[in-house]
Every structure is written in C-alpha cells, then in structure tokens.
C-alpha cells in the first residue's frame, strides 16, 4: 500500500438500540466516501455490521464464534456504488458485541495488507456501547481488550471510536454502560485509539474523521534559547482553515469516443504593444512596474530578487512576558504546535521543563521564526505552554503569529459605560437581556456543549460534497434544500425558541421598537409669518404645523452639523457619535471650543459660567473617548491664559471651585500629563483667588470708610 493511501474498515452497530440514529450514521459514512472520491480516490474501504440477525464473516467459518457480525463489503477501492450501499444500511434485530466486530475488522485489514504495510490502517467503530459484552472463554474482558490492543499496535493499526449516546440510551443499564466505557478507556490507553462521545446528530456529523490529512512538519530544527542552549523541535499545523475545493475549467469539445481525453483547458497569454497591436512582446522585453505617486517605477526581476529579505532558517527566543499582555485579538492566521524531536529524550525533558515553568509563572514566550531557508518574510509569534495531563503524551507549545504595527487596525469606539444615561439600558432591559443570554447558552452547566468546534462540520462544505455526489449521478439535478442536521448549525434551535417565547416577548416589550421608514421631503410651503399680535402668530404656527403634517407622510430628521446656541452639549454629543465621516469629530471639538470662548468672553457677571462649565465637561469627556487628550489640555491652558489676559479671573475661580483640571495619563494613555502636574494646574488660580479676595476686602474697607462706616 502506498505511503499516502489508507485502508479503512467501518465497524457499525446496527442493533435495535441504534435504529434511531442510523439515518445520521448513513449520512456521515456516505460523506466519508464522498470526500475520499474527491481527495483520496485510491484509498480502500470495507464495511462490517454487528447486531445483525445473520452472520457472515471469515472468522466464523475458520474458527467459529463471532456471531451476528456481517461483512457488508470487503476492502476495495472506493467507488460510487459504495456511497449507495451506505445509504441503505440493514437494521439488525439483536444486541451487538463490539469486541467481536473489532476483531473481524482487524482480521480483514491483516489479510488484505499483511505485515509489510503498516502506514495507513484504520478502524472506525460507531456504536452506543449499551449492549452486554459476552465473557471470553479464558481470562476477563479486560484481558481480552489488552490482547486486542497489543495486536493492533503490533500491526500498526489505529482506531477511532465514536460512542453515540442519545437521551434514551441513558435510561438503559448503567452498569453495562460503565463497564463498556472502561473497556473503551483501555483501548485508548493501550493502543493508538481515540474515543469520543456525542449526544446529538450534529456532533456525530463532525466526530468521524472523514478526510485523512497526513501530518507534515513546517519546520524541523533548533529552537534557539541562546547561543549555547538549543532544543531540537518539530513544528506542525494544529488548526488550518479547510478551503473550498478548487473548481477547474472543463471542456466538452473532446470526442465522446476518446477514452483518454482529459478535458483540461490550457490557457496561453500574449502581450502586445499599444503602439503596434499586431506585435507580440517577448518575455525578455517585458518588465514589472510599480505605481509610485503619478509615475510607474520599472523594477526588473533581478532587482526584485536582490531587494528581497532573505533571512536564515531559524526559530529564536526573543523573551518572555505575562500571558495577560498578549491579547486574544492579536492572533493571526493558523495555529501551529511545537513538540520536541520524537525519540530525543534530552529535547523532550528540556521542552517539558520550559513549558511547566512558563505555566507556573503564567508567562508566554515571544519568538522569531523563519520556517524555510530563503523564506521571504519573518514572523514573530507567541508560544503558549500546553502541559499534558496524560502520561504517554509529552508537553508542547501552541504557536500563534502576532501582528506588526502595519497589521493592527486602531479603531477607537466609545465605551458603553461612558454614554449618556438615555442611551444605556435600565434595570428591566438589562434583566431581559440577561435572560436571553442564559436561554441561548450553548454550554449549560451539566450538559454537553451544543456546537463544540471539534465536532461541528462546516455546513457549506458538507452541502457542497453532497450536491457533488448527486450531480455525478444526475447531471440535471436541482440543488436540494438544506439538510435538517446542517440547519441546526446555521440557525437557532426552533424547539428552544418555542419553549422560551415568554423570554423573547419580555425582551421585545422592554425595548421600544419603531419602524424606520424612508424619509420624504417636507411639502410645507414657506409663508411669511404675520407681524401682528402674539395670538395671531401662535395661530399661524399651529395652522402651518397642521398643514405640514397633512402634506407629508413623515418628517425628515436632519443631522447636526454644528454646535448651536440652544443646546451645545447635545449638538456636540450627536456630532461626536456620527461615523459617516471622520471630519465630524474634529469639527465637533473645534465648534465646542469656539462656543466655550464665546460663553466666557460674553458673560455678564458670570451668568454664562455654568453653561460654559457644562460644555467643558462634555468636551473633556469626548476627548477622553476619542483619545484626543492633548487637544483638550492645550485648549484648557490657552483658555486659562486668555482669562488672565482679559481680566476674567472669576471664571478660573469658578473652575477651581468645581475642581476642574487637565486630562491625566491615568484617564487617557495618550496624555502626557501626570497626576501631580494636573493637580498643580489648579494652584495658580487659587493664588490669584487669594489675591483677588485681598483686593476685594481692601476695596470694601475703603468703601465703608467713604460711606461713613466703621
């Protein structure tokens, strides 16, 4: 058997307790064959059913026993007939013995591939494991499992066990289930077996590994801690996005009688001169050009190759940092896993010691990686320790690529907590939202997670493979509706929503819902307002309003474009919340500055100081939210100087009495003002305040003497 080929035997329980989930098992097994037809068409697959009324297997004929185990198909290269056979599995009538079925499957693989082909041999067991396993002739059941597991390891076989346990299965004999689960754990510990438990059709669809991807290292070499300390490591991909299959161009021009026609299309390109469209430009006369301002800069292939950065292949440690310093949203691309070089005990011990030390100290490592010699780029990433809880699995590291400055998108958004109270939920609304979140919890306490990533297939890919199989048999077939199992991945649970209508209705009642209609222009005619009495003008306004309402469906709401006189704080907040153009932030800040100057300068005995303070508070808050502390601090210093020069010290005293000061570094990271400097900003106005009080007291004394007072 070739290195990349795989021999698989599907061992399926068709006993009475499995009848309810067999339709889903048929789908997942059919999907396995469909993917092999696309990606691994030379793989070979066989089928064993247990729990059948009949018995059909070679071991029964050779040595006896192994009853109610039927070989549905011997190991053969995958074909379309196999897909059809899997979609109509027979229903058994007796409880099945999964140990007998495993032995029959192993016998098929040994007889087919022998001792010389150890590379890719796999058993896939699907059962609920609720039926009693018969006692062996000698020894215990555990001894029998140990013997089978030892033989599997010797033959280089792997086994995937999918235990399907629906709600009704938990009502059966618990003692039998616990015994069977123990036997499964022995397989997992003594051989290359993986055991997973699923409780829903959706998880079943993703539990069986339908595509076999060979592990390929992206790096083998030294993990350089220092010039004197290096650890041999291998790096594999841990998670990688499954791409949509590439659709190739196809031609039907080949004669139908030509059996060797590939139907492939070859594309050739010709480059012609603009001056002479009939002249073809040969490759040696072509050169790449790059736009640089208004001009195009030509760069030859040799120059482009020379300017490329060509670092040496290596993985080097740059240092350590607290795990809390690396944000989750910094992770880029796929996840890799670092393991020590297999068989290298010193490397395994060194890597394990490093991982456990980092785990205890809650640290992560920052490393610089060049995976291949001549690679054109360098990546910097974070290593997170992955300490194993199994004796036969060594410790490792997960690796995530970190962004450079050019990769980070710094978009500033205001915090919900800093919004006006009118735009924040009240207690009733918050309670209704909390109930909705609890209702739709995908991982409720004491229950299995509804959509675990390990067992949730991509519904787009799954639907595509099913349609591809249908299209291969019926070229004119229409696209079928979305399968119910896939629908549960893409849509909320209908039953859950129906059971909790009261929670959804409470949420709807808690928030005022309004239609957002298309706005129409007002048809109000502009009339001259009468210049008579107040009663005449009021009557005119009412009449005009009534006519305007009658002449249009809806009134258009205009966007605020400047800080007005009536309610400058509200205008400023609305302009700051606009996101249709970045200019509104700067215009709102500048408009508020001008308004504050006008209020302070045009005040009469401080009658506008309160309004000016309100505007300053709004401006300060807005500059913190938009990370513009320097603008506010510069403005406040300029305003203070302006008040000193224009003999408006009373406004400075007013700010001092309200403890109004600069934006500090603690409030906004971009601020350059420390806490003590912000406090000292208020000292000068306080001194001026004392001087003014002394002057006022002296003037009062003089006035009282002048009037004949004491």
Secondary structure, 3 states (H helix, E strand, C coil): CCCCCCEEEEEEECCHHHCCCHHHHHHHHHHHHHHHHHHCCCCEEEEEEECCCCCECHHHHHCCCCCCEEEEEEEEECCHHHHHHHCCCCCCCCCCCHHHHHHHHHHHHHHHHCCCCCCCEEEEEEECCCCCCCCCCCCCHHHHHHHHHHHHHHCCEEEEEEEECCHHHHHCCHHHHHHHHHHHHHHHHHCCEEEEEECCHHHHHHHCCCCCCCCCEEEEEEEECCCCCEEEEEEEEEECCCCCCCCCCECCCCCCCCCCCCCECCCCCCCECCCCCCCECCHHHCCEEEEECCEEEEECHHHHHHHCCCCCCEEEEEEEEEHHHCCHHHCEEEEEEEEECCCCHHHHHHHHHHHHHHHHHCEEEEEEEECCCCCCCCEEEEEEEECCCCCCCCCEEEEEECCCHHHCCCCCCCCHHHCCHHHCCCHHHHHHHHHHHHHCCCCCCCCCCCCCHHHCCCHHHHHHHHHHHHHHHCCCCCCCCCCHHHHHHHCCCHHHHHHCHHHHHHHHHHCCCCCCCCCCCCCCCCCCCCCCCHHHHHHHHHHHHHHHHHCCCCCCCCCCCCCCCCCHHHHHHHHHHCCCCCHHHHHHHHHHHHHHHHHHHCCCCCCCHHHHHHHHHHHHHHHHHCCCHHHHHHHHHHHHHHHHHCCCHHHHHHHHHCCCCCCCCCCCCCCCCCHHHHHHHHHHHHHHHHHHHHHHHHHHHHHHHHCCCC
